[in-house]
Amino acid sequence: MKTMTLVLAALTLAITNIVPTANAGGSETIEARRGGDNGRHRPGPGRPGHPGGPGMGRDYQEVRVNQRYTGQSILPLRQMLNIGQEDRGRKVQFVKLIAETAAGRGQAALVIDGRQIGASQTVARGWGEYIFRLPEHDNNIGDELRTLQIHLNGNFTVYAVGVQFGNRNDGGGNHGRLQENILIQRRIGGGQAINLTSLINMQKYIGMRVVGISMVAQTAAGQGDATLCLTLGCSTIQNVGTRLQSYSFPVGPGELVGLGILRAWTLQFNGNFYVDSIQIQFAR
């Protein structure tokens, strides 16, 4: 017993005298655990299927935030997503906010170089995705787009932010694909339709295939249906929700743009919709 007591006393003394050793990376490690960089968020791994950090050669970048914001706040997207000089000349098609608010009345707005783009969006209770689309012009990283921000007003929990890039101005990297972005930004009642062929210059796409059509939209009651009719047939998306988000229509492989389109491409609505934009992708 006396020997065991002496061993325990020696161990206690050794543990008591342990002093943390300083190292050059210690403070950085603590900062990284707390978020670091004076409140700026480092790129995270992103959600499955979405690259987490810039510079990966992909068109969509997303970073986890997981932080609360109170009152009037600003999300500096270029800093949060590490959009730098290497991205100069890239087009920004839209930015995404994944968030919720405590009372369901928080307002979020896209601001570029000090001016608000489009209307503010009301962020509801519960997790949701909110799309802010940029205009076709003045959307290039660099001289035309120096600051890219989302302004918040309310009690927010922000889970992530993302950005969708288009092609550079030099036309490189499109791999034979072109995308037409049609800004609608209006309310559309039941029984109304949008004539897509009247909104774009079809001559640009003669001989190309239609490989994708999507819309960014929401409905008042969460029960609206949208039907896309092309030359070869129609497809319907049912139960469009109350949150503004992207919906993709299935498109058959044989849909070609010819010299004479047999019938107009239309998007027909059943319900009270708000349609932000429509995207049509063509391939050679």
C-alpha positions as CSV (number, residue, x, y, z in Angstrom):
1,M,0.0,0.0,0.0
2,K,2.8,2.4,0.8
3,T,4.5,1.8,-2.6
4,M,1.2,2.3,-4.4
5,T,0.6,5.6,-2.5
6,L,4.0,6.8,-3.5
7,V,3.4,6.0,-7.2
8,L,0.0,7.8,-7.2
9,A,1.6,10.8,-5.6
10,A,4.4,10.9,-8.2
11,L,1.8,10.7,-11.0
12,T,-0.3,13.5,-9.5
13,L,2.8,15.7,-9.2
14,A,3.8,15.0,-12.9
15,I,0.3,15.8,-14.2
16,T,0.1,19.0,-12.1
17,N,3.5,20.2,-13.5
18,I,2.5,19.7,-17.1
19,V,2.7,23.1,-18.8
20,P,1.1,23.7,-22.3
21,T,3.8,24.2,-24.9
22,A,3.4,27.1,-27.2
23,N,3.7,26.7,-31.0
24,A,3.5,28.9,-34.0
25,G,0.3,27.4,-35.2
26,G,-1.6,27.3,-31.9
27,S,-3.5,30.5,-32.3
28,E,-4.4,29.6,-35.9
29,T,-5.9,26.3,-34.7
30,I,-8.1,28.0,-32.2
31,E,-9.2,30.6,-34.7
32,A,-10.1,27.8,-37.2
33,R,-12.3,26.1,-34.6
34,R,-14.1,29.3,-33.9
35,G,-14.5,30.3,-37.5
36,G,-11.4,32.5,-37.6
37,D,-10.6,35.3,-40.1
38,N,-12.4,37.8,-38.0
39,G,-15.8,36.4,-38.8
40,R,-15.2,35.5,-42.4
41,H,-16.2,32.0,-43.3
42,R,-13.8,29.6,-44.9
43,P,-15.2,27.4,-47.7
44,G,-16.6,24.1,-46.4
45,P,-17.1,20.8,-48.2
46,G,-20.5,21.8,-49.5
47,R,-23.6,19.6,-49.8
48,P,-23.4,16.3,-51.7
49,G,-23.1,17.0,-55.4
50,H,-22.0,20.6,-55.0
51,P,-18.3,21.6,-54.9
52,G,-17.5,23.3,-51.6
53,G,-14.7,25.6,-52.6
54,P,-13.8,27.8,-55.6
55,G,-11.1,27.0,-58.1
56,M,-12.3,23.4,-58.6
57,G,-13.2,23.8,-62.3
58,R,-16.9,23.6,-61.7
59,D,-19.7,26.1,-62.4
60,Y,-21.4,26.0,-59.0
61,Q,-19.7,26.9,-55.7
62,E,-21.3,26.7,-52.3
63,V,-19.9,27.3,-48.8
64,R,-21.5,26.3,-45.4
65,V,-22.1,29.2,-43.0
66,N,-24.2,27.9,-40.1
67,Q,-24.4,31.3,-38.3
68,R,-27.1,33.5,-36.9
69,Y,-27.5,37.2,-38.0
70,T,-29.7,39.7,-36.1
71,G,-31.0,43.0,-37.4
72,Q,-29.4,44.5,-40.5
73,S,-26.5,42.4,-41.7
74,I,-24.4,42.0,-44.9
75,L,-23.1,38.7,-46.4
76,P,-20.0,39.6,-48.5
77,L,-20.3,36.8,-51.0
78,R,-17.0,37.4,-52.8
79,Q,-15.1,37.0,-49.6
80,M,-17.2,34.1,-48.3
81,L,-16.8,32.2,-51.5
82,N,-13.2,33.3,-52.2
83,I,-14.0,34.8,-55.6
84,G,-10.8,36.5,-56.6
85,Q,-8.7,37.7,-59.5
86,E,-8.6,34.2,-60.9
87,D,-12.3,34.5,-61.5
88,R,-12.1,37.8,-63.4
89,G,-14.2,37.8,-66.5
90,R,-16.6,35.0,-65.3
91,K,-20.3,35.7,-65.5
92,V,-22.4,35.3,-62.4
93,Q,-25.8,33.9,-63.3
94,F,-27.4,33.7,-59.8
95,V,-26.6,33.5,-56.2
96,K,-28.3,31.2,-53.7
97,L,-29.2,31.8,-50.0
98,I,-30.0,28.8,-47.8
99,A,-31.6,30.1,-44.7
100,E,-34.6,30.6,-42.4
101,T,-35.9,33.3,-40.1
102,A,-37.3,33.2,-36.6
103,A,-40.6,34.9,-37.4
104,G,-40.9,34.1,-41.1
105,R,-40.8,37.8,-42.1
106,G,-37.0,38.4,-42.7
107,Q,-36.1,40.3,-45.8
108,A,-33.1,39.4,-48.1
109,A,-31.9,41.4,-51.1
110,L,-29.1,41.1,-53.6
111,V,-26.9,44.2,-53.8
112,I,-24.2,44.7,-56.4
113,D,-21.8,47.6,-56.2
114,G,-24.1,49.4,-53.8
115,R,-27.4,49.0,-55.8
116,Q,-30.1,46.5,-55.2
117,I,-30.9,44.0,-58.0
118,G,-34.5,43.0,-58.2
119,A,-37.0,42.8,-55.4
120,S,-36.3,41.7,-51.8
121,Q,-37.4,38.2,-50.9
122,T,-39.2,37.2,-47.7
123,V,-37.4,34.3,-46.0
124,A,-39.8,32.0,-44.2
125,R,-39.5,29.9,-41.1
126,G,-37.9,26.6,-41.8
127,W,-35.0,25.7,-44.1
128,G,-35.4,27.0,-47.6
129,E,-33.4,27.9,-50.8
130,Y,-33.7,31.4,-52.2
131,I,-32.4,32.3,-55.7
132,F,-31.3,35.8,-56.7
133,R,-30.7,36.1,-60.4
134,L,-28.5,38.7,-62.0
135,P,-29.3,40.6,-65.2
136,E,-27.8,39.5,-68.5
137,H,-25.6,42.6,-68.6
138,D,-23.1,43.9,-66.0
139,N,-22.7,40.5,-64.4
140,N,-18.9,39.9,-65.0
141,I,-16.5,39.5,-62.2
142,G,-14.1,42.5,-62.3
143,D,-14.9,46.0,-63.5
144,E,-18.7,45.3,-63.9
145,L,-19.1,43.5,-60.6
146,R,-16.7,44.6,-57.8
147,T,-18.9,43.8,-54.8
148,L,-21.5,41.0,-54.5
149,Q,-23.6,41.0,-51.3
150,I,-26.8,39.8,-49.8
151,H,-28.3,42.3,-47.4
152,L,-30.4,40.8,-44.5
153,N,-33.0,42.4,-42.3
154,G,-34.3,40.2,-39.5
155,N,-33.4,37.4,-37.3
156,F,-31.7,34.9,-39.7
157,T,-30.1,31.5,-39.5
158,V,-27.9,31.2,-42.6
159,Y,-26.9,27.7,-43.5
160,A,-25.1,28.2,-46.7
161,V,-24.6,30.5,-49.7
162,G,-23.7,29.6,-53.3
163,V,-23.0,31.1,-56.7
164,Q,-23.7,29.8,-60.2
165,F,-21.1,30.9,-62.8
166,G,-21.7,31.1,-66.5
167,N,-19.0,31.2,-69.3
168,R,-16.3,33.8,-69.4
169,N,-16.5,36.7,-71.8
170,D,-13.9,35.1,-74.1
171,G,-16.3,32.3,-74.8
172,G,-14.0,29.5,-73.5
173,G,-15.2,26.5,-71.7
174,N,-18.7,26.2,-73.0
175,H,-18.0,22.8,-74.7
176,G,-20.6,23.5,-77.4
177,R,-23.3,24.4,-75.0
178,L,-25.2,27.7,-74.9
179,Q,-27.8,28.9,-72.3
180,E,-30.5,31.4,-72.8
181,N,-31.6,33.2,-69.6
182,I,-35.1,34.8,-69.8
183,L,-36.0,37.2,-67.1
184,I,-39.8,37.2,-66.4
185,Q,-40.1,38.6,-62.8
186,R,-43.9,38.9,-62.8
187,R,-47.0,37.2,-61.4
188,I,-48.9,34.9,-63.8
189,G,-52.5,33.7,-63.1
190,G,-54.1,30.3,-63.9
191,G,-54.8,29.7,-67.6
192,Q,-52.1,32.0,-68.8
193,A,-49.1,31.0,-70.8
194,I,-45.6,32.3,-71.9
195,N,-44.6,31.9,-75.5
196,L,-40.9,31.1,-75.3
197,T,-40.2,31.3,-79.0
198,S,-41.3,34.9,-79.0
199,L,-38.8,35.8,-76.2
200,I,-35.5,34.6,-77.8
201,N,-33.8,34.8,-81.1
202,M,-34.2,31.2,-82.4
203,Q,-32.0,31.9,-85.4
204,K,-29.0,31.7,-83.1
205,Y,-29.7,28.1,-82.2
206,I,-30.6,26.6,-85.6
207,G,-29.3,23.0,-85.8
208,M,-28.8,22.7,-82.0
209,R,-30.6,20.4,-79.6
210,V,-32.6,21.5,-76.6
211,V,-31.0,19.6,-73.6
212,G,-32.6,21.4,-70.7
213,I,-35.3,23.8,-69.7
214,S,-35.9,25.1,-66.1
215,M,-37.7,27.9,-64.4
216,V,-37.2,29.7,-61.1
217,A,-40.8,30.1,-59.7
218,Q,-43.1,29.8,-56.7
219,T,-46.9,29.7,-56.2
220,A,-49.2,31.3,-53.6
221,A,-50.7,28.1,-52.4
222,G,-48.0,25.5,-53.2
223,Q,-50.3,23.6,-55.5
224,G,-49.7,25.1,-58.9
225,D,-48.8,23.1,-62.0
226,A,-46.7,24.2,-65.0
227,T,-46.7,22.5,-68.4
228,L,-44.0,22.9,-71.0
229,C,-44.9,22.2,-74.6
230,L,-42.3,21.8,-77.3
231,T,-42.5,20.6,-80.8
232,L,-42.4,16.9,-79.9
233,G,-44.6,16.9,-76.8
234,C,-45.5,18.3,-73.4
235,S,-44.3,17.7,-69.8
236,T,-45.7,18.9,-66.5
237,I,-44.3,19.8,-63.1
238,Q,-46.9,19.4,-60.4
239,N,-47.2,21.0,-57.0
240,V,-44.8,24.0,-57.4
241,G,-44.1,25.1,-53.9
242,T,-44.4,28.4,-52.1
243,R,-40.7,29.0,-52.0
244,L,-38.8,30.5,-54.9
245,Q,-36.6,27.8,-56.4
246,S,-35.6,26.1,-59.6
247,Y,-37.7,23.5,-61.3
248,S,-36.4,21.4,-64.3
249,F,-38.6,20.0,-67.1
250,P,-37.7,16.7,-68.7
251,V,-36.8,17.2,-72.4
252,G,-36.7,14.5,-75.0
253,P,-33.4,13.8,-76.9
254,G,-34.9,14.6,-80.3
255,E,-35.9,18.2,-79.8
256,L,-34.0,20.1,-82.5
257,V,-34.2,23.8,-83.5
258,G,-35.0,23.8,-87.2
259,L,-35.6,26.5,-89.8
260,G,-39.3,26.4,-89.2
261,I,-40.7,25.4,-85.7
262,L,-43.9,23.5,-86.2
263,R,-45.5,25.1,-83.1
264,A,-44.6,27.6,-80.6
265,W,-42.8,26.5,-77.4
266,T,-45.1,27.5,-74.5
267,L,-45.1,27.3,-70.8
268,Q,-48.7,27.0,-69.4
269,F,-49.7,27.7,-65.8
270,N,-52.4,26.3,-63.6
271,G,-52.4,28.3,-60.4
272,N,-51.2,31.7,-59.1
273,F,-47.5,31.8,-60.0
274,Y,-44.6,34.2,-59.6
275,V,-42.1,33.4,-62.3
276,D,-38.6,34.9,-61.8
277,S,-36.8,33.5,-64.9
278,I,-36.6,30.7,-67.4
279,Q,-33.4,28.9,-68.5
280,I,-33.0,27.1,-71.8
281,Q,-29.9,25.0,-72.6
282,F,-28.8,24.2,-76.1
283,A,-26.1,21.8,-77.3
284,R,-24.5,21.2,-80.7
